């Protein structure tokens, strides 16, 4: 089959090159449809009970993650000129498209008791802006008496204040969000220039916009860096421009096909899929290196260019197909996670790894058939002295120091297991951004002055219409809210109970002491006031459904991380809910919100990534078993690829790198890539084992010399190809790059030292091994008809050259 395939490529080289170019043009056209994703990355599946409940919550009360917050802590803000600038700042935001509501000190209101119509009316504190500092101080003193704002809008202890902005849901998950956020920040710069007051930004719309901007920037940056780094390394290896140019041509096609695949499938560019082009640059280059090295090796043997190209396809084609398959498995297993973003990532990666194989196996031989025969300087890299010295050292270690290798490996694995005991799974809402980033520093401001900004919700379902008006229920909710506001890292809750307290304060002429639930004797009067305005009260509609059956308690929390957040909800909040509301069948109380779903999503993600890693391991073991049909070879081949994963996990424990989605993703990807070296080495080893009459020592030495150079070249490309991601602004991308490059570097060493040592120790004789003729058949001398085919192709090539 591979002989036929080689001759088919060389006979039809021009047609195949044109076909690849046309297909690439088509994929480029389809790639125009690929757009950046502006949706919140959804990890928990739609059929999960908590997700169903959360979606019902959003339909009933609106999006809980639509709040943009601006904070400031400067006494200068209470000076007249600066306060007027603050009012202008808030008005400019409120006038912007996509903004529902803006709450700030200059836009603050209170409930006015309209005794004639027996209802409460919202009245502006600053009906007209103050003209003197004394007038401003008087109005600010009045705001201080409105208990609703205490520690919600203004920190009563240090004077820090907020501007709270509610964003339209139509803008929240679309490209228009970027324009809204940019407009707010531009207005903020103008305000700071005018007043000198430093402002801080927070809220999920802001965080998502910052991440989106960085994703777009890094998508292009890393693609350019990966291409540049790869080009430099290839030139240093081959000392010729042709291998660099045509290898990068292969990669360029793969990148275009990747974006085109996104467009065809209707997938959007997310933080994950945005990494695929630079990742596939790194994964695709080893194909080119192995093909070109084999071409030069074959040409060095007999000096026949077309024969060298034909044998390159026959010998490396099947091995490259298998190695690309194992690499694809590392991504393909992500599709079993039932997580949409990972499924899309896995599908696109798998399709384009297959495309990488087809493009490289067709394009490289077809193009080089048009090139002149390699000169001596083009094949000198095969005897590159530094690499040869390294390989000689490896051969010495394998042949003479196997016990030392085993002892060192055992010691490292044992130490790694100690490190793994320190490994913890922790994720944060803004986990991907570095500690020194402005977003993280601003988040600290909000947590220090207002306890937090991440949304958390509680829903009380009374089970019947207007059940929320029941006094005993309101008292229970008040008790729960008092407990919540005393917790560290939890803001003062807001609910219909808060509105009732504000109404009671308004009923008694805004006396701060009356910010409490109405007494039983006053309840009927106040409830009557409220019933006269419910239809027009936006606040009430936001915190109670139209039937009066369900009530929402909304609060903000600090970004505590998954472990502490889980402890807060499950060891403090939920037990207190059970204690207050008991086991009543009428009252059902549930905790929900974006923060809770995010934490659950990451736990779900890590669990599924562990499962996908196991599946990848099993599938690759099956492939190895199919190829070699010997349980010992399967075990021997997997050990050198498991050791790097164990060492990496140990390093994560010692360096306190948490297990989170980005770091868990490393293991299945790195395993799928690293096992490629084992397959290349074992394929050559099996060929040499037959050629040298089952002399294991000699077969290992020749295999290391022949495949070692390519393995080192490809490992260097992979290392630098992934290590560039440490320059990212995203912690997840940094972890992916650093850990994957480290794992692959260790895998190169284990595959060049530990794997041959194991083969040397388990001396395989002809009787012990049942050789599967997958690789070996291509090492035999050409049959006469194959020689005739080569001559025919050579004649056709010469004719084509004359026409050109």
N, C-alpha and C positions, 0 to 999 in steps of 0.2 A: 504493500500500500504506500509506504513512505517513498519507495523508489519511484513509483508512478507519480506521486504528489510532487516530488522534486523535479521530475522531468516536465510535468504539467506547468509548474511555475516558470521554469526556464524557457519553455517553448512559447508560452503566452505572456511573457514578461511585460510587453508594452501594453497589451490589453488590460492586464491586471493593474498596472500602475495607473492607467487612465481611469479604471473603475474605482480605485481607491480615492483618487482625486475628486471624481464626481460624487462619490458617497460622502466624502468629507465636506464638499461644498453643500450638499443636501443637509448634512447634520449641522453645519454652521447656520444654514437658513432656519432650521428648526430650533436651534439654540436661541434664536432671538425671542422665542416665546417664554424662555425661562426667566422668571422674575424672583426678586428677593422676597422672602417670606416676612410678613409683618404680623403674623399671628403669634400668640403666646405658645411656646413649645409645649404641646400636649403629650404627656407621657402615660398617664393613667388612661386605660381604654374606656371607650364610651359605655360599655356594658358593665363596668365596675359599679357596685352599689353606691360607693361614695361619690363617684363622678356623676351618676344619675341624680343623686340628691343635690349635688352642687349645681348642676345645670338647671334643675327645678328652682333652686334658690335664685339663680341669676334671672330666670324668666319672671319670677315673682317680684323680686326686689331690685333687680338691675345689677349690672356688673360691679363687683366689689373691688376690682383692681383698676378703677378708672381715676383714682385720686392722684393728682400731681401736687406736691407740697414744696413750698419755698419757705425757708426759715432764716431768721436773723436774730442776732443777740448783740445789740449795741444800743446803749442809752441814747445815742444821738438820734435814734429813730423817733424819739418822743419830743424832739425839737420841732418847732412849727414848720420851718421850711422843708425839713426832711420828711415830716409827716405828710405834708401836702404832696411831696414827690411820691411817697408811698401810695397815696390815694390815686395819683395819676397812673402809677404803675399798675395797680389793681384794675382800674377802669380800662386801661389799654388791653389787658388780658381778657377782661370780660367782653370787650367789643370784638374779639377775634372769633373767626369761624371755628366751630368745633368745640366751643366751651359752653357747658351747661350753666355753671354757677361758679362764682368766686366769693370766698369768704375771707375777710381780712378785717383788721381793726377799723380802717376808715369805712368799710362796707358793713360793719356790724349792725345788728338790729336787736330789738327787744320786743317782748309781747306787751301790747298796750291793752288795757282793760276797757273795752267799749261797753259801758253799762247800759246805754240806751238800746243797742241791738243785741246785748247779752252775748258777746263773742270777743275773742282775743284777736287783735290785729297786729301784724308785724309792723313795727315802726323803726325807721332808721335812727340810730344814735346821732350820726352826723348828717342831719337833714340838709344842712349846708355846711360847707367846710369852715372851720374856725379861722378867725382873722387875727387873733392874738394868742400868745402863749398861755395866758391865763384862761382863756376860753377853752383851749385845747386841754389843759390840765384838768379843768372842771369836767369835761366830757369823758376824759380817760378815767377819772375817778368814778364816774357813773358806770362805765364799762366794767370796772373792777368789781362792782356790786352784782353784775349779772353772772351768777354762779355757773351758768351753762358754759361760759367761755373759760372758766378756770381750769388750767392745765390741759385744756383742749385747744384753745386758740392762743392763750397767753400763759407762760409759766409764771405763777404767782410769786415765786421766790426770786427769780433773777431777771424777769422782764423779757425773756426771749419770746418771740412771737412768730406766728405762721401766716402764710397765705395758702389757703386750701383751694385747689382748683379741681372741679369735676369736669371730666372730658366726655364729650359725646361718644357713645359706643360705636357709631358709624365711622368715626375717625380713629378709634382706638386700635382696631385691627386692620388698618389700611395704610397705604403710603402717605395719606394725608396727615397721619399722626406726626410724621417727621417734620412737616411744615409747621404744625401747631407748636411742637416742642421747640423748634428752632426760633419761632416767633417769640415765645415766652422768654427764652434765654437771651435773645437780642434785646428785649425790653428790660431784662434784668441787668444787662451790661450798661444800658443807658442810665438806669436807676443808680447803679453803683458809681458810675462816673460822676453823676450829679451830686450824690450824697456822701460818697466814701464809705458807705455801709456795706460790709461783706455779706453776701447772701449764699445760702446753701440750698441745693436741690435734692429732692428725693421723690419716691413714689415709683410704682412699677411702670407707668407710661414713660417716665424719664429714663429709668434703667434700661427698658427695652429699646428705647431710641438710641441710647449711647451704644448698646451692644450691636444694634443694627448697623450703625454708622461704622463701627470698627470692623464688623464682619465684611462689609463691602470693601473697605480699605485693605484689609488683610487678604481677601480673596485674590486681588490683583498683585499685592506685594509678594506673597509667598509663591505664587505661580512664577513670577519673574525671578525671584531668588532661587527657587528650585531649578529652574532652567539654567540660570547662570552658574550655579554651583556644579550642576551636572555637566555642563559644557566644559568647565575648567578641569574637572576630574577626568573626564573622557580624554581631553587633549593631553593631560599629563600621562595617561595610560598609553594611548596609541600614538602620540607624537605626530599626528596627522589630522588635517581638517576634515577629510572625507568621513571617517567614522563619527566625528562629532556632528557634522552637518546632517548626515542621513539618520543618525540615531535621534537627534532632536526633531527631525522631520516626522519620524515615527511617533514620538511623544506629542508633537504638535497636533497630529491627527487624532491621537487618543484623547487629548484635552478637548478638542472640538467635538468629538463623538460623545464625550461625557456630558458636555453642556447640551448637545443636541438630544441626548437621551432624556435629560430632565425636561426639555421642551416637549418631546414626543409623549412622554408619560404624564405630562401635566404636573410634575413635581416642582415645588418652589425651592429656591436656594436658601437653605438654612445654615446654621453654624456648622452642622455636620456635613451636609452635601457640598458646602462651600470649600471644604478641605479636600474633596475628592480630586480635583485637577492636580494640585501639587503632590498628593499622595500617589496618584497613578503615574505621575512623572517619575517618581522614585521607584515604583514597582515595575514600570515598563522598561527602564534602562537595563536591568540585568538580562532581559531577553536579548537585547542588542549586544551586550558584552559577550555572553556565551556564544551567540551565533558568530560574531566577528572573530572571537578567539579561535573557535573551531575552524573557521574558514582559513585563518592564517596558519593554524597548525597543519591542516590538510595540504595547503599550498606548499608549505615548507617541506612536506614529505615527498611530493612528486612534481611540483611545479606546473600542474594543469589547473588553470583557473576554474573552468566550468566543472571539472571533476570535483574540485575542492568545494565549490558552491553546492553541487548535488549531494556530496557526502555530508556537508554541513547540515542540510535539511534533513537527510535521512537519520543522521546520528543524534542531532540536537533537537529535531522536531518533536519526537516522541517524548523526550525528557522534558522539554519546555512545556509541552502540552500538559504533562502530569504535574509539573511544578506550578504552572499557572492554575491548574485545577485545585491544588491544595491551598494556594493563596486565596483563590476565589471562595473556597469553603470557609476560610476565616471571616469573610464578609457575608457569605450566603446564610450562615447560621443565625445572623442577626434578624433574618426575616421570620424566625420562629418566635420572636419575643412578644408579638402582639402589640408592639409599640410602633406607631405609625412612622415617627421620624427615623427610627432605627431600621425599620423595614425598607423605607425609601433609600436610605443610605446603603443598605446591604444589596438591594436589587440593582441600583445604578452601578455600584462598584463591581458586582459580579458580571453584569453585562459587559462592562468596559474592560475588565480583566480578560474576558474571552476575546473582545475586540483587539486588545493589545497583542494577544497571541497571533491572531490572524494577520494583523497589519505587519507585525515584525517578521513573521515567517514568510510573508509574501514580498514585502517591500525591500528588505535588506538584500536577499539574494537577487531579486529582479534588478535593483539599481546597481549593485556591484558587478552584475554581469555586463553592464555597459562601461564600467570603469576599466582602466588599464590594469594589467596584472600587478599585484603588490610588489613593491621593490623591497630590497633588503631592510631599509630603514623602517618600513611599515610593519615588519614582523619581528623587529628587535625587542619589542615589548615582551615577547614570549620568554625571553631570557633576561628580563630586567633584574639586575644583580641584587638589589635590596630585597625584592620579593623572593628570589631564589635562596638567599641566605636565610630568610625567615622559614621557608619551606624545608630547607636542610635541617634547621633546628627542630622543626616539628617532627621530621622523619626520625631524627636522633631520639627525641623524647618518646615517640611511639614505640620505637624498636628497643630502647634501652631503659626507659624510666616509667614503665606502665604502672608499677606499684606506687610510685610517687604521685602520678596523675590521679590514681584512684583515691589515695589518702587525702590529697589536696581537695579533690571534688567532694569527698565525704565530709571533710571539715567545713567547706564552704556551704554545703547543703545543710549541715547541722546548725551552723551559725545562722543561716537563712531562716530555718524553722524557729529559732529563738526570736528573730526579728518579726516573723509572721505573727507571733503571739502578741506583739505590740500593735498590730495592724487594726485600725478602727475604720468603720464606715460612717463618715460624717459629710454632710452636704449643707451648703448655705444658699439662701436665695440669690445672693450676688457672689456666689462662689467663684465664678469665672474671672472676676476682675481682681487685679493685684491690690495688695494692701495699701500701697502708696497712691492708688488712683484717687482722683477727685471724688468719684462716686462713693468709694468706701469711706473716705474722710468725711464727706457730707453725711453719710449714714450714721457715723459716730456722733455727729452733732445732734441729730434727731433722737438718737437713743439716749444721749446724755441729758438732753433738755426736755424731751417729751416721751421718753421710754421706748419709742419705736415708731415705725411707719408701715410695717407689713400687715396686710389685712387678715383678720381672724373674725369669724362670725359664729353666733349661736342663734338657733331658731327654736322658738317655743311654740308648739302646736297644741292648742287647747282642745281640739277635736270638735268644736261647735262654733257657730256664728256668734260674734260679739263676746266670745268666751274670754277674750283678753281684757275685757272691762271688769271682770270679776275681781273684787278687792283682794281676796286671799291669793289669787294668782299674781296680782301686781305686787303684793308684799313679798312673795317668794322671789320674784324677779329682782325687786329692790335689794333683797338680802344677797342674792347672787352677785349683783353689780357691786355692792359694797365689798364683797370678798375679792372680786376681780380687780378693783381699783387699788386695793392694798397689795396686790402681787407685784413683785419686781418684774420689770420688762413688759408690763401690760398697761396700756393707757386707760384713762377713765372711759368706761363704756358709754355708748350712746344708744338710746332706744325710745320707745314710746313712753316708758317710765320717766326718762329724762325730760321729755316734753311735758309730761304731767307735772313734774316738779317745777319746771319753768313757768307753767300755767298757774300753778299755785302761788309762786312768787309774784307773778303779774297781778293775780287776783288781790293780793295784799300789798299793792303799791310798790312792787319790786323790792321788798325787804329781803336782803340776803338770807336772813334766818328762816325765811319761809320757802327756801328752795328744798322742798321735800314733798312726799306724796300728800295729797289733801287728807285732812282729818275726815273721819267718817261723817261728821255733821256738815262739812263743806263739800263733800264729794259730789252730791247731786247737782249743786249749783255749777261747779266747775265742769262736770261732765256735760251739762246742758250747754255751757259756753262752747265747749269743744265740738259738740255735735252740730252746732250752727256753722262750723267752718271746715269740717273735715274734707268736703269735696274740693276745696280750694287750697288746702294746706299740703304743700309739696313734702314737707318734713314728715308729716304723718303718713302719707302715701309711701314714703321710702322705708318706713320702719314698721308698717302694719299692712297686711293685705286688705283688700276691699271688703272682705266679709267680717273682718275683726277676729278671725280665727287664729291667724299666725302672727307672731311678733318676732322682730329681728333685733338682736343685741349685737351691735357692731363695735369693734375695738381694734386697736393697732398693737402690734407686738414688735419686740426687737428681733433682729435676724440672729437667732440663737444657735442655729445649726440643728440638724435632724435629731441628734441625741437629746439635747436639752429641750428642744421643742416637743419631742415625744414625751419627755418626762413632765413638762409643764401641762400638756393637755391630758395625759393619761394618769398622772399621779396627783395632780392638783385640781384642774378644772373639772374633769369628768367625775371624780369622786365627790366633789362639792355639789355638783349638779344632782347626783344621785342622793346625796344627803338632804338637800333642800327639797327636791321635788318627789323624792321617794319612788315607789314603784307604781305610781298612779297610772291607770290605763287611759285616763282622760288626757293627761298632760304628757306630751312627748317632747323631749329636749335633745337637740343634736348639735354637735360642733361641726362647722364646715368652713369654707373659705379658701382663697387661692393659696395662702401659705400652707395650710394643712394638706391640700392636694399636691402641692409642690414637694413637700417632704415625703408623702406617700409615694409620689411618682418616682422619686430617686431611689427609695427602698425597692420599689417594684422593678426599676430599671436594673439595679445591681443584681437582684435575684435572677432576673432573666438573662443577664450577661453571663452569670455563672453557669446557667443551664446551657447557653449557647456555646460556652467554652467546652463543656463536657461533650456536647454533640459534635463539635469540631474535632475534638480528640478522637472520638469513636470513628467518625467518617474518614479521617486521615489514616487511622490504624487499619481500617478496612481496605483503603486504597493500597497501603503498603503491603497488606496481606495478599491482596490480589496480584500485586506485582512480583512478590518474592516467595509467597507460599511457604514460609518458614516462620514459626512463632518466635524463634530466637532473633531472626533478622528484624522482625517487627519491633520487639522489645529493644533491641540494640539501637535501632534507628530513632525510636521515640525518646530514649533516655537523654541523649545530647540536646534535645529540644525542650524537654521538661525542666532540666537543670537551670537554664537561663530564666525561665518563668519563676521558679522557686527562689532563685537568687534575687530577682527583681522584686518579688513580693517581700522578701526579707529586708531589702534595702528600703522599701517603702515604710516598713515598720520602724526600722532604726532611725530613718530621717523624718519620721512622723508625717509622711505623706498619706493622707486619708484615702481609703477606698471609696471612690465616688464614680459616677458614670464615665467620666473621661479616663480615669485610671483603670477601671474595670474593662474598658473597651480595648486596652492595650493588649491583653493576654490572648484573646482570640485572633486579633490581627497579627501580632508578632509570631504566634505559633504557626499560623498559616504561611507566613513568609519564611520563617527560619527553617522549616522542614524542607524547603526547596534545596538548600545546600546538602542535606542528607541524601535526597533523591539523586542529585547530580553526582555526588561522590559514590553512592552505592551503585548507580548505573555504570559508572566507569570501572568501579571495583569488580563488578560481576563480569564485565568484558575482559578485564585483565586477568581475572581468576582463571578463565578458560584459556586465554592466550598463553598463560604461564603454567599451565598444567596443575592448577590448584596449589600453587606456591603462594600461600597467603601473604607472607612477608614481602615478596617481590611485587605482588599485585597491589598491596597497600602503598608501597614506595612509588610505583609508577602512577598510581591513581592520584596520590598527593601532588606529584610533580605536574601532572596533566591538568587536573581540575582545580588544584590549589590556587593557581594564579587567578582564574576566573572567580573563584569563591572569595578571594581577598578583594579583587576589584569590585565585585558586586556588593560586598559587605561594606566597603568604604563608601560607595555611592549611597547605599541604604542608610548608613550611619549619618552622613552629612545631609542626606535628603530629609531625614526626619528631625535631625537636631536643629535645623533652621527654625522649627516651630517654637523653640524656646524664646524666640524674639517676639512672640505674640503678646498681646495685652490681656489675653484670656488665660486664666489659670488652667482650664481644662485642656486648651491647646498646648500650653507649655508642658503639662504633665504627659500628654499624648506623645509629644515630640521627644522629651527627655527620656521617658521610660521605654518607649519603643526603640529608640536608637541604642540605648544601653543594653536592652534585651538582645537586639540583633547583633551587637558587637560581641557579647558573651556567647551567643549562639554560633558565631563564626569560629570562635576559639574552640568551643566544645565539638563542633563538627569536624574541625581540622585536627584535633588532638584526641578528645575522648572517644569519638566514634571509631577512628582507626585503632585505638587501643583496645576497645571492646572487640572489634573484629579480629585483632591479633590474638587476644586472649582466648576467644572462642574459635579456635582454628577449624575452619570449615573445609572438610575434605569432600571429594566428589561423592562419596557414599552418603555423607550427611546432608547433602543439599540437593534439592530437586529444582534445578534451574528452570525458570520460566523464560522462554525465549522472547521477551519483550524488547530488551536492549541488545542482547548478544548477536542477533542475526544481522545487525548492520555493521558488524566489525569484520565480516568475511570479505574475501576478494570478490570483485565484481564478476558477474557472469558475462559471457561473451556478448549476449544480446544487450546487456546494460552498457557495455563499452560502445556498441553500435549506436545506441541512443545518444550517448554523450557526443559522439562524432557528428551525428545528425544535428544535434543542438548547436554544436560548434560551427558547423557550416551555416546554419540558419542565423546564428549570431553575427558571423562575418558578413552575410548578405545584408542584414539589418544595418550593420555599421556603415557599409558602402552607401546604402540609401540615405542614412543620416548625414 
